[in-house]
Each structure stands twice: as structure tokens, then as C-alpha cells.
Amino acid sequence: MKKYLIFFIFCLFSLTIFANSTIKKVRLNNNPPQLVFDISSTVKPKYNSSYDEYNRLIFLEIEKVKMGTKLNSSSLSGKNIEKIDMIDYGSNVGFFIKLKKGSGHKVYSLSNPHRIVIDLKATNSSKKEFTVAIDAGHGGKDPGAIGFNKYKEKEIALAVAKKLQSKLSKDFNVIMTRSNDTFISLSERSRIANRGKADIFVSLHLNASKNSSAQGMEIFYFSKKSSPY
């Protein structure tokens, strides 16, 4: 009976310790750049963290704590942080921290006093995950469709391809099958994309019509799934 009583008192004491764990303050250091969670606790706080690279989103969940301060997201946003949101799960508290482009991070805990720290620093990586091959239709001896005022399909397709290249280059590696008025065979266009290990191949073309009210787009695509077509 005495052993059970001691065990019960130990469990009650442990629960009391965890119940008293509180996030006292969430602050942003500038030098070095850090996001710090100050925690009032007699034991080292436990936490889980994960990172969604595509959305630049850190998820930090601190276990068995209460939020003892108001989260001021605007005061924590800055050079490295775009936005912070918080969810109180009752026994745990979760934080969603969206980083700005070019920002890296490292999560760890420190003691005396207890705190969880997220180091924030600029990354020099210019690696882009996906590659897009842009194919301006026709070119050189092949003008394509001839439209109003003798506009040639090959010229408009190239102009649109260059604008698309400029837009996509911010987030993707871009391969152009042609960047000037050059004739390139169909087989060579696909070889250019394959040599560059393109993830997607986009070929731009334009139709001509005698009806000036004609408008709209045609989009043909092949998926990786087989089809009768």
C-alpha cells in the first residue's frame, strides 16, 4: 500500500510540474537573428518541429505548456519571418511560422533559463527544384500561321515565350528550345528538353482566323497515364 501511495504522489507531483510550464514570452532577437520562446518550467520542455519547404512553413509544437502571453505577430515579422500563427491545443501549443524567401532556420532548446530557439539566417542557395522547357513554335524557314497585317506565328510565339521565361525564371529553372528566329526540328526540340532534364515541356503556338471575332485558347496535354489518344 505504501508503494502505491508513493507512486501516486510522484505522479501527482509530475503532473503539477507540467501544469505549471508556461510560455512567458515570444521574442525576436536581431543579432544574431533568432525567434525565442521563453518558458517557465522546472523541467526541460519537450517539443516537435517540422518544415514544409514548398510553403516555407515551420511547425513548432511545444508539449505540456500553457500560453502565458499574447502573441503579437506583427512585432515578430521582419527580415526573415513573414507571418506567425498560434493554436492552443489545450495541453500543447502549436506555432506556424512562415519564413520569407531565402531564409533558413535551425530549431533547438537551451536551459538556465529554459527556452526554445529558432536560429534565422539568410541562405545562399539558389537551387530551384523544377525545370520548365519552353518551346516557341515554328521559327526560321517555318513561319507558322500568317495573320492580320502578315504577322507571323513564329514571331509572336517567340515574344510570348520570352515573357514567360522572364516570369518563370524567378521560381524555376527555364530551358528555351529557341531564343531567336531559328528553325529547329520537332525531334530536336524534345531532345533539348530531355538533355536539360525538364519536368514539363510547354510548346506555344497561335492560330489564325479570317473571323476577327474569334478568340480563346486551345490546350493539348499528355499526362503520364495511358490513354487511347
Buried (B, 14 or more C-beta within 10 A) or exposed (E): EEEEEEEEEEEEEEEEEBEBBBBBEBBBEEEEBBBBBBBBBEBEBBBEBEBEEEEBBBBBBBBBBBBBEEBEBEEBBBEBBBBBEBEEEEEBBBBBBBBBEBBBBEBEBEEEEBBBBBBBBEEEEEEBEEBBBBBBBBBEEEBBBEBEEEBBBBBBBBEBBBEBBEEBEEEBBBBBBBEEBEEBEEEEBBEBBEEBEBEEBBBBBBEEEEEEEEEEEEEEEEEEEEEEE
